[in-house]
């Protein structure tokens, strides 16, 4: 199995890149697909809030990994390339698993807040941040918590429910700019006039997440 066969087809099609200016099906090479997955993982890992899901990328990459593993079975155990490719498969599976685990952890911590935000997005016909499976999990988890607290409060009526836990969007994050971006507002949460900065491609800065949240979601910058 040579290097060109490592991720199956040379071009992976039908990833929705959300390009409003181009209605054609997006085409992306395997290395670019892996890079997008790595960026999605880092963004999710370092972002205080849950980000729009990358289900398409995860599903396509899992399909490609299944293809690789089938090809690996054709190689002899003594073939040096088998070990190298297997390490790469293990690395990518860890990447996907870690990405999904981080999202589940955020759902468990901020379930009430996330469900409310999803309800508002649905009302405004906006794209949802959770995929269908995540939304079902969040709703079932929230219902389980409610039933648990209701049972406790029946024995301890003096116990009051905790306020809704929300992520701290003013927390500081490191980012790397993928594009030249002018006029980024440094939002310090005070509501007063804030400083404007320009980001150059490749620059790395420490800023409050709120200042760059939209840029992260658009893909102009990624967290590191």
Residue pairs with C-beta under 8 A, 6 or more apart in sequence:
1 71
1 72
1 74
1 75
1 81
1 85
4 10
5 71
6 30
6 68
6 85
6 88
7 30
7 33
7 34
7 64
7 67
7 68
8 30
8 64
8 67
8 68
10 29
10 30
11 27
11 28
11 29
12 27
12 28
12 29
12 30
12 33
12 60
12 64
13 25
13 26
13 27
13 28
14 25
14 26
14 56
14 60
15 26
15 27
15 28
15 33
15 56
15 57
15 60
16 26
16 56
17 26
17 28
19 26
28 36
30 64
33 57
33 60
33 61
33 64
34 61
34 92
36 54
36 57
37 54
37 57
37 58
37 61
37 92
37 95
37 96
37 99
38 95
39 219
39 222
40 51
40 54
40 57
40 99
41 95
41 98
41 99
41 102
42 222
42 223
42 224
43 51
43 216
43 222
43 223
44 50
44 51
44 99
44 102
44 103
44 106
45 98
45 99
45 102
45 223
46 173
46 174
46 223
46 224
47 173
47 209
47 213
47 216
47 223
48 167
48 168
48 169
48 171
48 173
48 209
49 106
49 110
49 167
49 169
49 209
49 213
50 103
50 106
50 107
50 110
50 114
50 129
50 130
50 167
51 129
51 216
51 217
52 127
52 128
52 129
52 217
53 103
53 128
53 129
53 130
53 131
53 134
54 99
55 131
58 96
58 99
58 100
61 92
61 96
62 96
65 89
65 92
65 93
68 85
68 89
69 89
72 82
72 85
72 86
72 89
75 81
75 82
75 85
76 82
103 134
104 134
104 137
106 114
106 167
107 114
107 130
107 134
107 137
107 138
107 141
108 141
109 165
110 165
110 166
110 167
111 138
111 141
111 142
111 145
112 142
112 164
112 165
113 164
113 165
113 166
113 167
114 129
114 130
114 138
115 138
115 139
115 142
116 164
117 129
118 128
118 129
118 130
118 135
118 138
121 127
121 128
121 129
122 128
128 135
130 138
149 161
152 159
153 159
153 161
169 208
169 209
169 210
169 213
170 187
170 188
170 189
170 208
170 209
170 210
171 208
171 209
172 206
172 207
172 208
172 209
173 206
173 207
173 208
173 209
173 212
173 223
174 204
174 205
174 206
174 223
174 224
175 204
175 205
175 207
175 212
175 215
175 216
175 221
175 222
175 223
175 224
176 202
176 203
176 204
176 221
176 222
176 224
177 199
177 200
177 201
177 202
177 203
177 204
177 205
177 220
177 221
178 201
178 219
178 220
178 221
178 222
179 199
179 201
179 220
179 221
180 198
180 199
180 200
180 201
181 198
181 199
181 215
181 220
181 221
182 198
182 199
183 196
183 198
184 196
184 197
184 198
184 199
184 207
184 211
184 212
184 215
185 194
185 195
185 196
185 211
186 194
186 195
186 196
186 197
186 207
186 208
186 211
187 194
187 208
187 210
187 211
188 194
188 208
189 208
189 210
197 205
199 205
199 221
204 224
209 216
212 221
215 221
216 222
216 223
